[in-house]
Amino acid sequence: MEVNFGFCLFLLVLLAPLTCAGRAAMSTTAGGGGGGDGGGDGSIQKLEVQKHLKNLNRPPVKSIKSPDGDIIDCVHVSHQPAFDHPDLKSHKIQMRPNFHPEGNNFGESKVSSNSKPITQLWHKSGRCSEGTIPIRRTKKDDILRASSVQNFGKKKHKSTPQPKPAKPLPDLFTQSGHQHAIAYVEGGNFYGAKATINVWDPKIQQPNEFSLSQIWILAGSFNQDLNSIEAGWQVSPDLYGDNNTRLFTYWTSDAYQATGCYNLLCSGFIQINNDIALGASISPLSNYGSSQYDISLLVWKDPKEGNWWMQFGNDHVLGYWPAPLFSYLTESASMIEWGGEVVNSESDGQHTSTQMGSGHFPDEGFGKASYFKNIQVVDGDNKLRAPKDLGTYTEKENCYNVKTGNAGDWGTYFYYGGPGRNPNCH
């Protein structure tokens, strides 16, 4: 297969880390100023933060204190942020999808050593009742870590000139500050994707770096109007204020410029499930050479309504991205990606030691390297099938790598990840 790296490049430039200077400026003004001049600006910024918090944190029916310090608010389903979107003011909530993809059976792998099901830490303290949805409460400090109130919860758009395919890509990718190890399909019409993703707690070197493992569902051009739906797990100290492994979603309809956000941090995604909180910590996590745990995610387009639905595991249909949010994805996706991504800020002039996946290379195999298994796409007949002509990509294979395979219960799978900085990656 001829790999169209130029086409892949723009997808992969996702999120530029916040600068320390930007964060410091935000903290100073939002905190009311450091005394002396600028007090007026600080007061305005403080009011902006308070207003944004009030908008995000809706009045709850009840609140639950999670063991990890999160507050989970149980909010009436009709009061969630989604309905602030101008295109959703008169939207009628669809409480269930009209159709599931045929062949949607995650099943249990005979190879995995899962001893108990994946859950979320806040479940130890309580549950939200029917008719409500769990929303992770945003704290003032969460917003203050962002470069601005407007940028909180958003990936930062970074324009990069599209290279010719023959041009060496590693230098360009290094400039973007992001590194990846992915498998992908392109060039067709796709109506969804599925994967079972091994969950770990990769170590993050710098607070402005992150490590994630996710599915990307993409359509449009990669300059100004990229449509993207994303779901997976991530460790992001900047976004959440800790190093916990958390379930997340993201969407954009304009290449990360003005639209979209993580989880429920803006209007858009409509949640209907009362059991799973976007942005909440996942438990338990895999251990090197010991028990392995994974989460199963499915995103698909409802053939009747055109909304894009998300399912977590076998039982939890979480909600949907309404069709009016998108342009190209109102039809279909043109590319699907699965895999890992890290930020490499090179803060000390060397490659980051932020880990991807388990922090170990694919060659180490099960129990040691992180995996995606049973990866599938949804075709035009609303059927799940194995991806054809699967490509792989990584910028620096000595830092992070990817290795595909196919076997029985695992279907199409790959191991991916790595430690970052090592004697062969510096």
Disulfide bonds with the S-S distance in Angstrom:
Cys74-Cys128 2.04
Cys261-Cys266 2.14
Cys399-Cys425 1.97
